């Protein structure tokens, strides 16, 4: 399936099966902001699906504090300025009391200024280290920082693959730029400074110049860190096209969109490709099938979302699916929708919240809910067990 067909599936059949609820004034209005158009359309629509599956399930279980949840969507158009305007509209005109999204750091950082002023709790997947509790006190991310995403991959390259000749390639987004700087420092401390660092723009049409440069550098492994599945696919396609046989270790984006990307590129493009994934979404040989929280979510998603595998599988939806649930637990726990109260409750109780990803943590120094301990390197990220889990590269 080509990219155009994938976007058509996302925008059409699958979404038609999950309409946004319209519940009236007695509902709790939850805002959702993502790129429904622009460069991030594909992942934006995946986010919408994940939110809608969660809202349907929350409402079926009685809603939040006994009130049904209405999901009110805004389109950031992959444009930070437009995203800010949309969030102001959601707060001022639509009366939302909490926000999920957006996806990228460059969109999220300016939006947190709006949610902070409005005392609105916000959960996103942004991973820029600039999103501190001091800068954005009511914002939390269910993504690790870029560095924490890549520490397991760096260790795997050095300790398991046995190489210190490692290249880094990233997109030009805020999370990735910050991560590259921190990764360089971390790798240098490990005695393996990157042999070359390359960068590409969002929705790049061709990465072969950067790939040729990395090959010429003598790199024996490549660390890929980026934000959207389209770019992960293009990178793997270009590596395959030039015939460079090198291990690639990608961040969560590589793993979460591996199923859909393998359908487009073919499985041969995923030879020697590793990804980082939440421990709760992984298995070791001998682990029971279908019993983990993520496995149960994967079964629900398969029932609710037509053509789920073409969209990237349950793994692609999971980071967004957990966001409304985090807000439900926090609003009910705090007995308030005020951002300050919700944030304080999450700081005190993050570890107690059930979720499909794995161990969460927050305090007054960090609002990045997963730490590096919540992540593991997986082999063949495009190959999922029957219950949706992917096999870890190393098991006890």
N, C-alpha and C positions, 0 to 999 in steps of 0.2 A: 504494500500500500504506500503511495507517495504522500508527501506532507500535506498537499491540498486535500486529499481524500481523508487523511486523519483529522484535519481540522473540521471537515464537513461532518464527520462522525461525531466529534466532540460537540459541535454547535447544534447538531440536529437530533438524530434518533435518541442518543443517550440522554440528552437533556430533556427531551420531551417526556421521558418516563418519570422525571422527577420535577414536577412544577413547583415553583416557589409558592409558599402558602400565603393566603391573604386572610387574616384572622380578625382584623378590627382592633379597636382601641384597648380591649382587655388583654391583648397579647403583649409579650415582651419582644420588642423590635431589636433584632440583631443585624448590624450592618456587615456586609461583606464587600471588600474592595480588592479587585484584581484586574489584570489586563484581559478584558473581554474582546479587545481589538488591539492592533499594534503588534510589535515584535514578540510579545509574550502571550499571544492568543492561546496557543496550545496548552501551556501550563495553567493559564488563567481559567480556562474552561474545566480543566481537571480539578482545580481548586474548587470551583463552583459545585462540581459533582460531589466532592468529598464533603463540603459543607451541607449540601442538601440531603445526602444520606444520613448525616449526623442529626440534622434538624428533624427529619422524618422520624428517626428512632427516638430522639428526645421527646417529641410530641406524643408518640405512641406510649411512652412510659410516664406520661403525665405532665410533660413540659418542665419549666423552671419555676419552682415555688408554686406549682399548681396552675401556672399560666402557660398557654401555648406560645410557641416561639414563631415569629414571623421573620424570615430572612429577607432583608432588603439589600439589593445588590447595586454596586457602583462600578463603573468602568474607568480604570486608571489610564487606559490606552498606552501603557508602558511609558508614561510621561509623568515625572514627579509633580510638575506644576498642575497638570490636569487632575492627578490623583488627589492633591490637596483640595482643589475645588470640589471634587466629588465627595470627599469626606465632610467638608463643610456643609454640603447639601444634605448628606445623610443625617448629620447631627441637627442642623437647623431646620430643615424642611420635613425630614422623615421621622425625626424623633427617636433615633436609635439610642440604646442605652449601653451598648458594648460593640466592639468591632473585631472582626477577623480579617486577616490580610493586612497589607498586600504581600507579595512574594519576595521581591528583591529589596536589598538594602537601600538602593538609591531612591526607591519610591517610599520606603518605610520611614526613613530618617526625617524628611520634612513633614510627613503625616503625623508623626508622634508629637510635633509641636501643637497641632490642632487638637489631638486627643488629650494631651496634657492640660491645655487651657480649658477644655470642656469637662475635665474630670471623668474621662471615659477609659475603661479598661480595654486593652488591645492585645490580641495574640496574633503573631505573624510567624513566617518562616525566615525572616531576615536574619542574617548572621554577622553583620558588621560589628566589630568590637566597640564602635562608637556608641552603640545602643546600651549605654550603662544605666543603672537605676537613677543616677544623678541627672543624666540627660533626658531620659524618658521613663519617669517613675512608674507609670501605669502600663508600660509595654513589657510583654514577655515574648520570648521566642521559643518555639518548640524545635528549633534547629540548634545544633551546637555551633560555636564559632567556627570560622573556616579552619583555623589552626587545629581545634579539637577534632574536627572531621578528618583531618589529614594525618594527625599523629599516628593512628593505627596503621595507615598506609605507609608512612615513612618508616616506621619500625619494621613492617613486613618487608619492605624493599631491602633494608639493611640487614636484618637479622635472619630472614627466611630466604629471600632471593639472593642474598649475599653480595649485593652491589653497593658501592658508594658513588658510582657515577650516575647521578640522577638528575634529570631535567624537570623543570616545572613549566606548565603552560596553563594560562587562566584566561577567563574573559575579563573585560574592562570594567566590571561592576564594582561597587564599593566593598562588598564582602570579600570578593576575590582579591582585589588589590591589597586590602589590609592583611588577608591571609598569606599572600605571597611574601610580604615583608616579615611576618612572624614565622612563617615556615623556613625562610632563609636563615633567620637567627637560630631556630631550633635545630635545623639540619647542620649548621656550623658547629653548634654545641655537641652534636652527635659525631662529629668528625667527618661529615659528608655534605659539605656545602654544595648547592646545586651547580652543575657544570654549565648550565645555561638557563635563562628565564625568558619565556616568550609570552605574548599576549595577543588576544584577538577581540574583535568587537562583537557585541551581541548580534545573533543571527548572521554570523559570518557566512559568506558564500564559498570561501576557499581558505583553508588553513595550510595548504601545502608549503608556502614559503617558510612558515614557522616550523613545520615538521621537518623540512629539509635541513634547516639550521640546527635543529636538535640532533638529527642523525649525524650531521657533520661534526657535532661537538663530541661525539663518542659516547653519548648517553646510553646506558644499559637498562634504564627503566625511566618511565615518564609518569609524573604526578599530574593529573588533570583535575582542576578545580574550576567549576562554573555553576551557573544558576538555572539554565533551562535545558530541557532534554533535546531540543533541536540542535544545540551547539555540541552536545556530547555525541550525537549521531554524526554530525558533519566531521568532527575530529576523527572518530573511528573509521568513517568512510574514507577520508583522505589518507589515513595511515595505511589502510588496506589497499587503496589504489596505488600507492607508491611501493608497496611490497616491503614495508619496514617491519621486520619481525622483532618487536620489542614489547616487554610487559608494560601494560598501562594500568595504573592504579588510580581510580577515580573517586570523587567524593560522593555524597548521597545522591546527587543528580544522576550520576552514571548508573547507580543501582536502581533508583526509583523509576527510571524510564528505560531500563534495559530490555524488558519484555517487548514493548512497542517498537523500540529501535531495532531489535534483532529481527522482528517481523519485516521491517523495511529493508534492512541491510543484508539479512541472512546471518546465520549463526557463525559463519566463518569469520565475520568481522569481530567476534567476541573471543577469538582465541587469545589466550594470555591476557585477558582483561579481568581485573579484579575491581571490586567496589567496596565502599564502606557502607554498612547498614546498621540500623538499630538492632541491638541484641534481641529484643522481643520479636523481631521479624526473621530470626535465623534459627537454624537447627544444627545439631550434631547427629551423626549416625546413631540410631538407637533411641532418639527422642520420640515420644508418642506423637502420632499424627492427629491433627485436628483439635487438640486440647488447649492450645495457648490462646490468650485473648486476641492476638493478631489473626490466628487461624479462624476464629469465630467471626471476626470482622470480615475476613476474606470471603467466607461463605455468604455473609449478608450482602457484601458488595456484588458478588456474582449473581445473587438473586435480584438485586435492585437495578443494576446497571447493564444494559445490553452492550455487547461487544466489549466487555471489560478488558479482555486481554489485548485488544487492539489499542486501548488507551494507555497501556502500560501495566495493567493488572492492579490488584489491590494495593500494592506497594506505592504506586503513584498517588493514590487517593489518601493513604493513611495519614501523612503529615497534616493534611487539611481536615480530615475527619475528626482528629482529636481536638481541634481548636474550639468548636462549640461545646464539646464536653468539658474541657478545662474551665470555660466560663460558667457552665452550668454548676459544676462542683463549687467554684469559687463564689458565685453569687449566692447560692444557697448556704454555703458555709459562713459567709460574711453577713448574711441576711441583709444585703444591700447591693445595689447596682453601681454605687459610686466607685469611681476608679481607685481612689485612695484606700477604701475599705477592702475592695477586691484584691488589690495588690498586696496589702498587708496579710490577707488570708493566704494567698498563694505563697508568699515568702515563708510563712509559718507551717504550711501544710502540703507543699508540693509533693513530697515523698509519699503521701498517703493517697494521692489521687490515682484511681485505677485508670490505666491507659494501655493502648496496644503497642506502644513503642518500647517500653522498658523503664528503667529507673529514672526518675525526675528529681530535680533538686533546685531550690532557689533560696536566696537570702538577700540581705541588704547590699551585698557587693556584686551579685550577678543575677540577672533575669534570663539567662540562657538556661533553659530547663534541663536539657541533656548535657552531661559531661562526656569527656572522652571515654569514661568507663561504660557508658551506655552504648558504645559502638564496637563493631567487630568488622574485620576484613572478610569478605565473602568471595568465593571463587565462582566463576560462571554466573554472574548476577542475573543473567537472562533466563536461567533455568530454575524454575520454582517447583518445589515438591507439590504434591496434590493438594495440600492445605494452604499453599501460597507462600510458604517459608523458603528461604534460600540457604544453602549450606555454607557454613563457616569454612574459611581456608585453614584454620587451625582449631583443633578441639582438644580438650583435656585428655 
